[in-house]
Amino acid sequence: MTKATLPLTIITLVLIAAVVLLALGPQRAPTSTDGISVSGEGEIEVMPDLARVYFEAISEHDDAAEAQAANAETIAAARDALEDLGIDRDKVTTERFNVYPLYDYDENYDREPGIDRYEVVHSLKVEVEDISLIGEVLDAAVNAGIDRVNRITFDLTDEREEQLRSDALAQAAEKAREKGESIAKGLGLKLGKVRSVSESNINYYPYERYLGEDVAMAAGTEIVPDELTVSAHLTVVYSVN
């Protein structure tokens, strides 16, 4: 290498190093401006304010029309009895209606099975917004001729659910802030503004109580519901100073 080319080589290396440093940018250790990420959970337990009761009227007859007529009479009596309790008719709706042929089978298989009679099953769904009336609703329906009480679903009205979801989110946000303040204080920093918020989930599940097929209940049946839980989860990023 000649004396003339040596300075040029050094200059070239210096320029390459400068370009690399510019490309990498200034390097620094994390500072307080990176922020703090915390999560908050809110949970509210509340009694349900809505119940859906599922009934069935079951009728059998060797004539399909007669079976349907008998079933319709039971359903009409049940609707009237529920209306007397203050349940609006539009809150009593058909969930399912079926007519089943029932076959007579020969034990010795000497002949083809034939239709012996017909079974009509009419399922009703009754929405009850006054939880204290559930026992009376069951008694009234059974006394009117309803054959089966399948289950009761305990739930929240739309208005109540919306309010509780908002309350659970507010509770989750408050707990997230409390966590952020504790962490910042421990690090000798001060919690700043919210940089971002993400909602992980809001959980709320109605629950069902199955009563089985035996509806031979005495007058004054009492059904006591359990509490429902509405929960929310938030992740919040705060700036710190």
C-alpha positions as CSV (number, residue, x, y, z in Angstrom):
1,M,0.0,0.0,0.0
2,T,1.5,3.4,-1.0
3,K,1.7,6.4,1.2
4,A,-0.9,8.2,-0.9
5,T,-3.5,5.5,-0.6
6,L,-3.1,5.1,3.3
7,P,-4.9,8.3,4.2
8,L,-7.7,7.5,1.8
9,T,-8.2,4.1,3.4
10,I,-8.5,5.6,6.9
11,I,-10.9,8.3,5.7
12,T,-13.1,5.6,4.1
13,L,-13.2,3.5,7.3
14,V,-14.2,6.6,9.3
15,L,-17.0,7.4,6.9
16,I,-18.3,3.8,7.0
17,A,-18.3,3.9,10.8
18,A,-20.2,7.2,10.8
19,V,-22.8,5.8,8.4
20,V,-23.3,2.7,10.6
21,L,-23.7,4.9,13.8
22,L,-26.3,7.1,12.0
23,A,-28.3,4.1,10.9
24,L,-28.4,2.6,14.3
25,G,-29.5,5.9,15.8
26,P,-28.9,7.1,19.4
27,Q,-28.9,4.3,21.8
28,R,-30.3,4.8,25.3
29,A,-31.4,2.9,28.4
30,P,-35.1,2.8,29.1
31,T,-36.4,5.9,30.9
32,S,-39.5,6.9,32.7
33,T,-41.1,8.0,29.4
34,D,-41.5,4.3,28.5
35,G,-44.6,4.2,30.7
36,I,-46.1,1.5,33.0
37,S,-48.5,-1.2,31.9
38,V,-51.0,-2.5,34.5
39,S,-54.2,-4.5,34.5
40,G,-57.4,-4.1,36.5
41,E,-60.2,-6.4,37.3
42,G,-63.8,-5.5,38.3
43,E,-66.3,-8.0,39.6
44,I,-69.9,-7.3,40.7
45,E,-72.2,-9.9,42.2
46,V,-75.9,-9.2,42.0
47,M,-79.3,-11.0,42.2
48,P,-81.0,-11.7,38.9
49,D,-83.9,-9.5,38.0
50,L,-85.2,-11.8,35.2
51,A,-86.2,-15.4,35.0
52,R,-87.3,-17.6,32.1
53,V,-89.4,-20.6,33.1
54,Y,-89.9,-23.4,30.6
55,F,-93.1,-25.5,30.8
56,E,-94.5,-28.4,28.8
57,A,-98.1,-29.5,28.3
58,I,-98.3,-33.1,27.1
59,S,-101.4,-34.8,25.7
60,E,-102.1,-38.3,24.3
61,H,-105.0,-39.6,22.3
62,D,-105.7,-42.2,19.6
63,D,-106.8,-39.3,17.4
64,A,-104.3,-36.6,16.6
65,A,-106.9,-33.8,16.4
66,E,-108.2,-34.8,19.9
67,A,-104.8,-34.8,21.3
68,Q,-104.1,-31.3,19.9
69,A,-107.5,-30.1,21.2
70,A,-106.8,-31.3,24.7
71,N,-103.3,-29.8,24.7
72,A,-104.6,-26.4,23.5
73,E,-107.1,-26.4,26.4
74,T,-104.3,-26.9,28.9
75,I,-102.2,-24.2,27.3
76,A,-105.1,-21.7,27.3
77,A,-105.8,-22.4,31.0
78,A,-102.1,-21.9,31.8
79,R,-102.0,-18.6,30.0
80,D,-105.1,-17.4,31.8
81,A,-103.7,-18.4,35.2
82,L,-100.4,-16.6,34.5
83,E,-102.2,-13.5,33.3
84,D,-104.1,-13.5,36.6
85,L,-100.7,-13.2,38.3
86,G,-99.8,-10.2,36.3
87,I,-97.8,-11.9,33.6
88,D,-98.4,-10.2,30.3
89,R,-99.5,-12.5,27.5
90,D,-96.6,-11.4,25.3
91,K,-94.3,-12.7,27.9
92,V,-95.7,-16.2,27.4
93,T,-94.4,-17.6,24.1
94,T,-94.2,-21.0,22.4
95,E,-90.7,-22.5,22.4
96,R,-91.6,-25.7,20.7
97,F,-94.7,-27.6,19.4
98,N,-94.6,-31.2,18.2
99,V,-97.0,-34.0,17.3
100,Y,-95.5,-37.5,17.7
101,P,-97.0,-40.8,16.5
102,L,-96.6,-43.5,19.1
103,Y,-96.4,-47.0,17.7
104,D,-97.8,-50.3,19.0
105,Y,-95.1,-52.9,18.7
106,D,-95.9,-56.7,18.7
107,E,-93.6,-58.5,21.1
108,N,-93.4,-61.5,18.8
109,Y,-92.8,-59.4,15.7
110,D,-95.7,-61.2,14.0
111,R,-96.9,-58.0,12.4
112,E,-95.7,-54.6,11.4
113,P,-95.9,-51.9,14.1
114,G,-98.8,-49.5,13.6
115,I,-99.7,-46.1,15.1
116,D,-101.4,-46.7,18.4
117,R,-101.9,-43.1,19.5
118,Y,-100.5,-39.6,19.2
119,E,-98.6,-37.4,21.7
120,V,-98.7,-33.6,21.5
121,V,-96.0,-31.6,23.3
122,H,-96.3,-27.9,23.6
123,S,-93.4,-26.1,25.3
124,L,-93.9,-22.6,26.7
125,K,-91.3,-20.0,27.8
126,V,-92.5,-17.5,30.4
127,E,-90.5,-14.4,31.2
128,V,-90.8,-13.3,34.8
129,E,-89.3,-9.9,35.8
130,D,-90.5,-10.1,39.4
131,I,-88.3,-12.9,40.8
132,S,-90.5,-13.1,43.9
133,L,-93.4,-14.5,41.7
134,I,-91.5,-17.5,40.5
135,G,-93.0,-19.9,43.0
136,E,-96.5,-18.6,42.3
137,V,-95.9,-18.9,38.5
138,L,-94.9,-22.6,38.9
139,D,-97.9,-23.4,41.1
140,A,-100.4,-21.6,38.8
141,A,-99.1,-23.4,35.7
142,V,-99.1,-26.8,37.4
143,N,-102.6,-26.2,38.8
144,A,-103.8,-25.3,35.3
145,G,-102.7,-28.7,34.0
146,I,-99.1,-28.2,32.9
147,D,-97.4,-31.5,33.0
148,R,-93.7,-30.7,33.2
149,V,-91.4,-27.8,34.4
150,N,-88.2,-28.3,32.6
151,R,-85.9,-25.6,33.8
152,I,-85.6,-22.0,35.0
153,T,-82.9,-19.6,33.5
154,F,-81.9,-16.8,35.8
155,D,-80.7,-13.7,33.9
156,L,-80.6,-9.9,33.9
157,T,-82.8,-7.5,32.0
158,D,-81.0,-5.6,29.2
159,E,-81.1,-2.3,31.1
160,R,-79.6,-3.9,34.3
161,E,-77.0,-5.8,32.3
162,E,-75.8,-2.7,30.5
163,Q,-75.5,-0.7,33.8
164,L,-73.6,-3.5,35.6
165,R,-71.2,-3.9,32.7
166,S,-70.4,-0.2,32.9
167,D,-70.0,-0.5,36.7
168,A,-67.6,-3.4,36.3
169,L,-65.5,-1.5,33.8
170,A,-65.3,1.5,36.0
171,Q,-64.2,-0.7,38.9
172,A,-61.5,-2.4,36.7
173,A,-60.3,1.1,35.6
174,E,-60.0,2.3,39.2
175,K,-58.1,-0.8,40.3
176,A,-55.7,-0.4,37.3
177,R,-55.0,3.2,38.4
178,E,-54.4,2.1,42.0
179,K,-51.8,-0.5,40.7
180,G,-50.2,2.1,38.5
181,E,-49.8,4.6,41.3
182,S,-48.3,2.0,43.7
183,I,-45.8,0.9,41.1
184,A,-44.8,4.5,40.2
185,K,-44.4,5.4,43.8
186,G,-42.2,2.4,44.4
187,L,-39.9,3.5,41.6
188,G,-39.8,7.1,42.7
189,L,-41.9,8.3,39.8
190,K,-45.2,10.0,39.4
191,L,-48.0,8.5,37.4
192,G,-48.9,10.5,34.3
193,K,-51.6,10.4,31.6
194,V,-53.2,7.3,30.1
195,R,-51.4,6.4,26.9
196,S,-53.6,3.4,25.9
197,V,-56.4,1.2,27.2
198,S,-57.4,-2.2,26.0
199,E,-60.5,-4.2,27.1
200,S,-59.6,-7.9,27.5
201,N,-63.1,-9.2,28.2
202,I,-66.4,-8.7,30.0
203,N,-67.8,-11.9,31.4
204,Y,-71.4,-12.4,32.4
205,Y,-73.2,-15.8,32.3
206,P,-76.9,-16.5,33.1
207,Y,-77.4,-19.9,34.8
208,E,-80.0,-22.5,34.7
209,R,-81.7,-24.6,37.4
210,Y,-83.2,-27.9,36.2
211,L,-86.3,-29.1,38.0
212,G,-86.8,-32.4,36.4
213,E,-90.1,-34.0,35.4
214,D,-91.7,-34.2,38.8
215,V,-94.0,-31.2,39.2
216,A,-96.1,-32.5,42.1
217,M,-95.4,-29.4,44.1
218,A,-97.3,-28.2,47.1
219,A,-98.9,-24.7,47.0
220,G,-96.5,-21.9,47.9
221,T,-93.4,-23.3,46.1
222,E,-90.4,-21.2,46.8
223,I,-87.5,-20.8,44.4
224,V,-84.5,-18.9,45.7
225,P,-82.0,-17.8,43.0
226,D,-78.2,-17.5,43.4
227,E,-76.3,-14.3,42.6
228,L,-74.9,-13.6,39.1
229,T,-71.4,-12.3,38.6
230,V,-70.5,-9.6,36.1
231,S,-66.7,-9.2,35.6
232,A,-64.5,-6.9,33.5
233,H,-60.7,-6.8,32.7
234,L,-58.7,-3.8,31.4
235,T,-55.1,-3.3,30.5
236,V,-53.9,0.4,30.8
237,V,-50.6,2.0,29.9
238,Y,-49.7,5.1,31.8
239,S,-46.9,7.6,31.1
240,V,-44.7,8.4,34.2
241,N,-42.7,11.4,35.2
